[in-house]
């Protein structure tokens, strides 16, 4: 709730797609006045119709401007915003080195929210997109402390956690954990669709694991052209490492080396389980799997059965057969018996596996 006597805070959004639209909705939800513009007139009209923006245009008195254009257009858009206003300017591009070092204005803070969706465009925008997301900020020697503080505070209002990184280190990291995985998912999807078998039959067999691994391939292709061009060196190096790893896996399988295969898969499993997740250190965990109907509202019904149980991780494996799926939840081992009991009382069948 906002103080009715406090001045209304104001922001600009340049580029009203999924990310820009979600920033706008998040700020409007907490009482900000948001002005924005997109290069597509139809998007501008839709942003007003959907109440994503208060006004089309540019507010010279806004305290912050978010540049949410494709990566290749960020520098020009940010420089125009800096010239047209006295507020701070930040961007949301997923490649940072060129942008951060090209713009030397102390009011500019390069940033990158680690959030997204397979949906694209302003119609996919939602105010809670950044809740618990990591938002990377990559200040340089030119960035003023005041500008950094403003952006950090506003980003936290959107529900994100701020992490500061050096721009080149950021680009190396996202090449491995974002850019190459996207290219890998796209390649796997193309491979399955053009497998030489009955394509419809192959794709019908694509259930949980394959769908989870290739979900990001549904993202809008256009944004990846600039990303791959601007982060080319880091992406190529990471692709080389991936190819080397796949070649190693191929050789292990070809020579039926069960010991090496077990070592590879065990190491991958441990690394996956140990991904940062906000789970308290030393807590014993278990994985609970529950078959559930794949219909709207099913997740809410399931996760509110036992509000006293912390669910540290949650994912859905959709089935290719009928309207059902499997909810995969990670909870404390000590909470599993009571959670299983609540599930049983509600008619759910569950299975449990202790995590190492």
N, C-alpha and C positions, 0 to 999 in steps of 0.2 A: 504494500500500500504506500502511496506517495504522499508527501506533505503538501496539502493544497496551497499553502502559502509560499512554498519554495518555488523559485523560478523553474520553468520547464526546461529540461536538458534537451539539447538538439544534436542531431547527427545527420550526416550524409552517407548515402550508399551509392557507389558508382558501379553498376553491373548488378542487375536484380535477378540473379539466377537462384540456384539452390542455396548457396552459401550466403550471398548478399541478401536474399529474401529472408533467410532464417535469422540473420543478424537483425534485420529490420523488425521482424515479428517479435524477437526476443526483447529488443529495446522498447518497442511500443507496448508490450505487455507490462512493463514496469514504468510506464508513464512518459517515455521520451517522445518528442516530436521528430519524426524521421522523414527527411526529404531524400529523394533518390532519382536516378535516371538510368536507363538502359539504352543501348544503341538501337534496339528493336522497338519501334513504336507500339507494336502489339503487346509486347511485354510490359511496357509502361501502363497501357490501358488495363491490362490484367492485374497488375500490382495494385492499382487503385480499386478495381472491382473486388479483389480479394482482401482488401484492407491491409495489405502488406506495407504500403507507404501512406503517409499523410498527404504528401504533395509530390508532384513531379518537378524536377529541376535541381538546382544547387543552392544550398543555404550558406551564404558567405559568413554567417554568424555562428555556424555549428562549431561545437567544441572538438568534434572528431569526425573524420571522414574515413570510411572503409572503402578501399578500392578492391572490388571483387570481380574484376574483369579476367579474361584469359591471361595467362602469364605474359605472353608477348606484348600485351597492351598496358601492363601495369606501370612501367616507367613513365610513359607519356601521360597517362591519366593521373598518376600521383603528382607529377610536376605541375599539371594544370590546377589540381586541387590546392597545392601549396601556394601557387601564385594568386589564387582567387579567394583565399580565406586566411584567417590568422590562427585557426585551430590546428590540432595535430592531425597527421595523416598516417594511416597504416594500410597494409595490403593483406591479402589472404592467399597469395600464390604459393604453390608447393615447391618452387625452386627459389632460393634466396640469395645466392652469392652475387649474381650479376645485378639484381635489383638493389640489394643492400649497399653495394659498393658504388653503384652508379649515382644514386641519390644521396648527396652529401648534406642535405638540409637537416639541421638539428631537430626540426619538428616532425621528421619522418621516422617511423619505427616499422621495420619489416616484420611480418608475422605470418604464421601458417597454422590455422586450426586443423587438428588431426581428426576431422569428422567428415562424414559424407553419407551418401545413400546411393543405391542403384537407381533411384529416381533422379530426374534432372529438371532444371528449370524452376521458375517461380512457383509452379503448381505443386512441386515437391517440398517447398519450404515449410518449416515448422519451428515454433519458438523454442522448443526444448532440444534442438539438434546438438547443442554444445554442452548439455548437462554431463558433467564428469568427463568431458573430453579433455585431451591435452592440447593446449594452444601454445605453439612454439613462438618465441619472440627472438629475433636475431639482431640486437642492437650493435652498432659499430662505434668507432671512436668519435663519430660525428653526432651521434644521438644524444640529445639532452636528457638529463635525469628527469626533468619535468614532463617531457613528452612520453618517456618510458612509463612513468608512474601513471599518467592519465590512461594510456592504452591498457596497462596491466589492470587497473581498477575497473575499467569498462568491460574488459574480457571476463573478469571474475563475476561481474554482474550477470553475464550471460550463462554462468554456471560452469565455466571451464577452469582448468588448472593451468597455470602459466609455467612454462619451462623455458629458460634462456639458453641459447646455444650460439656458437660462432657460426656464421653463415655457411662456410664450406663444410664444416662438420655436419650441419643439418642436411645439406644436399647429399653427402655421402650416405647418411643414415636413411633418408627417405628413398634413395635409389634402391636400397636393399629391402626395406620393409613396406614400401608402397609402390614405387614405379615398376620394379622388376616383377613383383607379384601380380600387378595388373597385366603386364605383357604376358606373363606365364599363363594367367587365367584365360586371356584372349586366345593364346596359342592352343591351349587345351580344348577350348570351345570349338575353334576352327577344326582341330584335329578330329574331334568327335563328330562334328557335322559333316565332314568330308572323308569319313573313314573308309568308304568303298563298300560298306555293308548297307543294309536297308537303313537309311538315315533316321526314319521315323522310329523304327524299332530300337536303334541304338540310343536315341535321345529319350525314349520312354523308359529305358533301363537306368537312366541317369537319376539316381536317387540321392540320399543324404550327403555323402561325402563329396561326390562330384558337384552337386549343386552348391554346397558350401564353398568349395574351392574356386568355383567359377562365377559366383554371384557378382563380383566386382566387374566382370567383363560386360555387364549390362549398363555400365556407366556411359555417359555421352562421349563418343569418340573424339569430338572436335577439341576438347580441352587438352587431350594427350599429345596433340601435334606440337604445341608450344613446349609442353613439359619435356618431351623427349628431345627436342632440339636444344633447349637451354640447359638440360642436365645430362647431355649426351655422354660426356666423359665418364661420369660416375655410373650411369646406367650401363654403359658398355663394359666397364670393369666388373660390375656386379653380375652382368649376364655371363661374362667369361667364367666367374667363380661358380655360377649355377651350372653352366655347361660342364665344367670340370667335375662338379659334384654328381651330376647325372651320369657322366661317363664312368665315374667310379662305381655308382650304383649298378649301372649296366654290366660292368665287368664282374661285380660280385655275383649278380644273378646268373650271368652266363657260365661262370665256373662253379655254380652251386656251392658257394662258400657260405655255409649256414652260420658259422661263427661270426664272420665279418658282417653278414646281413643282420644278425641279432644285435651286434654292437651298434651298427648304424641306426636301427630302428629304436633301440633302447635309449640311445643318446638323444634322438629326436623327441622321443616321448618325454624324457626328463626335461628337456629344454622347453617343450610346450607347456608342461605342467607348471614350470617355474616362471612363466611369463608374468610380469608385474600385474597385479590385479587388486591391490588394496587389501589383500588377505593378511591378517596378523602373522608375524613370523613365528614358526614353530607349531602352528595350529594343525592338528590332524584333520584331514579332509576326506570326504568320500563323494563319489559321483552317483547321483540318483537319476535314474531314467524312468520316465513315465509316458505311457502311450496316451495320446490325447486327441480329441477331434481337431481338425485343421479348419477352424471356423473363427470368425470375429468374436472376441471376448473370452476365448478359451484360455489364453495366457493369464489374463487378469483373474479369472476364476481359480486357476491353479495356484498362482503365486500369493493369493490372499487367504489361502486356507490356514496357514500357520504364520501369522504376522510376527511372532516372536522368534522365528528362525531366520537367520541371515542367509540369503542366497548370494554367494560370492561370485558365481558365474552362471550364466544362463544362455542356452542356445537351443534352436529348434532344428531338428533334422526332418525335413519334409519328405513324405513318402510319395513315390510315383504311382502308388496303387491306392486310389480312393482318397476320401477326405479325412486323412488322419496324419499324425506326425508323432515324433518322439521329442519330449522336452528333456534336455540334459542339463541338470543343475548340480552345482558344487556347493555343498554345505559342510558345516563342521561335523566330524564323525560323531561327536557326543549328541548332536541334535537329530541324527538320522532316525533313531527309534521313534521319537515323538512325531517327527515329520512323516514317517511311513505310516504311523497309526492314523494321522489326520487324512492322509491320502486315501487309505483304505476305507475310512468312514465315509468319504465322499465318493467312493466307487471307483477310484483309480487303482490300477495295478502298477507296482513299481519294482525296480530292481536296484541293487546297490553294489558298488565296487569301491573298496578303499583305495585311495590314491597314495602312491609312494612318495 
